[in-house]
């Protein structure tokens, strides 16, 4: 399983617009092959810091997701709405009790 985290500092004037946009985008992404989890969150410490948590069945499915037309359009449209964005990818490991 692949885990993706995205932390972004949204410009205040775009926060509501971005949240609305993400609500619609999430419906499409959650229907994609391999998407396990796709959740947007707002920081409890800073209302303009947004955190996206994703889980994908495989790296190949994540890459296919990132290459979709709706994600390409999303990146182009939303980029100016942010002061900073950081994306990290992790491979899940098994833990034993």
Secondary structure, 3 states (H helix, E strand, C coil): CEEEEEEEEECHHHHHHHHHHHHHHHHHHHCCCCEEEEEEEECCCCCCEEEEEEEECCHHHHHHHHCCHHHHHHHHHHHHHEEEEEEEEEECCCCCC
